[in-house]
Amino acid sequence: METINKAGIEVGTGKPMLLIAGPCVLDRLETALEIGEFMARAAESVGFSYCFKASYDKANRTSIDSYRGPGIDKGLEMLQEVKRRLGVPVLSDIHDPLQAKEVAPVLDCIQIPAFLCRQTDLLVAAARTGLPVNIKKGQFMAPWDMRYALSKVKEAGGRQVILTERGSCFGYNNLVVDMRSLPIMRSFGVPVIFDATHSVQLPGGGQGCSSGQREFVSVLARAAVAAGVDGVFMEVYPDPDKALCDGPNSLALEDAARLLKQLSRIRQVSEDGID
């Protein structure tokens, strides 16, 4: 399996478990710093590597009235400050190929949103930055079809790719996780991350916004780590009920830290079975 070891991001066979965690979307710099500092310490305490994640613009909100974020200019300034003050790598997503070059000087990893994982121009633009690319599996995609998204990045020169599972559509306003998708995508020879919080999202299920079932985050995360993933993705917030985006499926910081301890123990037990 390929491994990634660039700009502080380590993930893959023989590497520590990677935690990608942060708020769904940037709001206040002080909040981002609080979250990043807390999660970096929590990850270090259990032997995980850490990457701060936050979006500067959520272009796929259910309602036009939903909070989208500070925008690319202000958002990149905030991400740069998180990176400078905390000394952690940062990740964010792009929604347009033209954004790739703009974010490349700041980000350490570019994320392709699940809804856009088939967009060839977006994948190619991300690959050409030379940064690691995290492709989130579309809710509408079979896991075996993600090899084609992967090949687009590879053909464009991208050599460091991560695939992230975040659940599949299961009727209206609901997702389900097929744990078989994890070893299937891992068989492509790249690290696989499990998105534990988006997998319990209820897309559009909150009357003009998405809802979620955070009570199932820990259940699915524990199962995914036992299945042999290379890392976990979580959206976290000091008080999730006050988050401006994806609060119902986000974890409080202390709850996330407790979950990491459980995941670390499961990883230790199952490590012998991970090739």
Solvent accessible surface area in square Angstrom, and as a share of the most:
residue,aa,sasa,rsa
1,M,86,0.39
2,E,73,0.33
3,T,57,0.33
4,I,2,0.01
5,N,93,0.47
6,K,76,0.32
7,A,57,0.45
8,G,51,0.49
9,I,2,0.01
10,E,52,0.23
11,V,0,0.00
12,G,2,0.02
13,T,60,0.35
14,G,79,0.76
15,K,49,0.21
16,P,54,0.34
17,M,4,0.02
18,L,1,0.01
19,L,0,0.00
20,I,1,0.01
21,A,0,0.00
22,G,0,0.00
23,P,4,0.03
24,C,5,0.03
25,V,6,0.04
26,L,0,0.00
27,D,32,0.17
28,R,140,0.51
29,L,41,0.21
30,E,101,0.45
31,T,12,0.07
32,A,1,0.01
33,L,22,0.11
34,E,86,0.38
35,I,0,0.00
36,G,0,0.00
37,E,86,0.38
38,F,39,0.16
39,M,0,0.00
40,A,23,0.18
41,R,135,0.49
42,A,12,0.10
43,A,0,0.00
44,E,133,0.60
45,S,84,0.54
46,V,28,0.16
47,G,50,0.48
48,F,16,0.07
49,S,19,0.12
50,Y,17,0.06
51,C,1,0.00
52,F,0,0.00
53,K,1,0.00
54,A,0,0.00
55,S,0,0.00
56,Y,1,0.00
57,D,26,0.14
58,K,14,0.06
59,A,49,0.38
60,N,56,0.29
61,R,55,0.20
62,T,78,0.45
63,S,35,0.22
64,I,173,0.88
65,D,128,0.66
66,S,30,0.19
67,Y,74,0.28
68,R,119,0.43
69,G,20,0.20
70,P,42,0.26
71,G,25,0.24
72,I,37,0.19
73,D,97,0.50
74,K,108,0.46
75,G,0,0.00
76,L,16,0.08
77,E,107,0.48
78,M,8,0.03
79,L,0,0.00
80,Q,74,0.33
81,E,37,0.17
82,V,0,0.00
83,K,54,0.23
84,R,159,0.58
85,R,133,0.48
86,L,45,0.23
87,G,65,0.63
88,V,15,0.08
89,P,14,0.09
90,V,0,0.00
91,L,1,0.00
92,S,0,0.00
93,D,5,0.02
94,I,0,0.00
95,H,38,0.17
96,D,58,0.30
97,P,50,0.31
98,L,154,0.77
99,Q,36,0.16
100,A,2,0.01
101,K,175,0.74
102,E,83,0.37
103,V,0,0.00
104,A,27,0.21
105,P,106,0.66
106,V,19,0.11
107,L,4,0.02
108,D,8,0.04
109,C,1,0.00
110,I,0,0.00
111,Q,5,0.02
112,I,0,0.00
113,P,8,0.05
114,A,6,0.05
115,F,102,0.43
116,L,43,0.21
117,C,0,0.00
118,R,150,0.55
119,Q,96,0.43
120,T,63,0.37
121,D,102,0.53
122,L,4,0.02
123,L,0,0.00
124,V,29,0.17
125,A,21,0.17
126,A,0,0.00
127,A,2,0.02
128,R,180,0.66
129,T,36,0.21
130,G,41,0.40
131,L,24,0.12
132,P,0,0.00
133,V,1,0.00
134,N,0,0.00
135,I,0,0.00
136,K,7,0.03
137,K,1,0.00
138,G,0,0.00
139,Q,7,0.03
140,F,104,0.43
141,M,19,0.08
142,A,28,0.22
143,P,14,0.09
144,W,132,0.46
145,D,50,0.26
146,M,0,0.00
147,R,113,0.41
148,Y,129,0.49
149,A,3,0.03
150,L,13,0.06
151,S,48,0.31
152,K,57,0.24
153,V,0,0.00
154,K,46,0.19
155,E,154,0.69
156,A,21,0.16
157,G,42,0.41
158,G,4,0.04
159,R,156,0.57
160,Q,40,0.18
161,V,1,0.01
162,I,1,0.01
163,L,0,0.00
164,T,0,0.00
165,E,2,0.01
166,R,16,0.06
167,G,0,0.00
168,S,30,0.20
169,C,80,0.48
170,F,129,0.54
171,G,65,0.62
172,Y,208,0.79
173,N,75,0.38
174,N,56,0.29
175,L,15,0.08
176,V,69,0.39
177,V,22,0.13
178,D,50,0.26
179,M,51,0.23
180,R,170,0.62
181,S,1,0.01
182,L,2,0.01
183,P,72,0.45
184,I,49,0.25
185,M,0,0.00
186,R,27,0.10
187,S,87,0.56
188,F,43,0.18
189,G,23,0.22
190,V,1,0.01
191,P,1,0.00
192,V,0,0.00
193,I,0,0.00
194,F,0,0.00
195,D,0,0.00
196,A,0,0.00
197,T,0,0.00
198,H,11,0.05
199,S,4,0.03
200,V,9,0.05
201,Q,11,0.05
202,L,38,0.19
203,P,34,0.22
204,G,29,0.28
205,G,35,0.34
206,G,26,0.25
207,Q,184,0.82
208,G,36,0.34
209,C,65,0.39
210,S,23,0.15
211,S,28,0.18
212,G,15,0.15
213,Q,67,0.30
214,R,71,0.26
215,E,112,0.50
216,F,95,0.39
217,V,0,0.00
218,S,34,0.22
219,V,75,0.43
220,L,40,0.20
221,A,0,0.00
222,R,81,0.30
223,A,43,0.33
224,A,0,0.00
225,V,0,0.00
226,A,57,0.44
227,A,50,0.38
228,G,7,0.06
229,V,1,0.01
230,D,3,0.01
231,G,0,0.00
232,V,0,0.00
233,F,1,0.00
234,M,0,0.00
235,E,0,0.00
236,V,1,0.00
237,Y,28,0.11
238,P,49,0.31
239,D,56,0.29
240,P,12,0.07
241,D,116,0.60
242,K,149,0.63
243,A,21,0.17
244,L,99,0.49
245,C,10,0.06
246,D,9,0.05
247,G,5,0.05
248,P,54,0.34
249,N,0,0.00
250,S,3,0.02
251,L,14,0.07
252,A,25,0.19
253,L,14,0.07
254,E,102,0.46
255,D,59,0.30
256,A,0,0.00
257,A,15,0.12
258,R,133,0.48
259,L,7,0.03
260,L,0,0.00
261,K,107,0.45
262,Q,59,0.26
263,L,0,0.00
264,S,9,0.06
265,R,143,0.52
266,I,40,0.20
267,R,25,0.09
268,Q,123,0.55
269,V,128,0.74
270,S,26,0.17
271,E,85,0.38
272,D,148,0.76
273,G,72,0.69
274,I,35,0.18
275,D,130,0.67
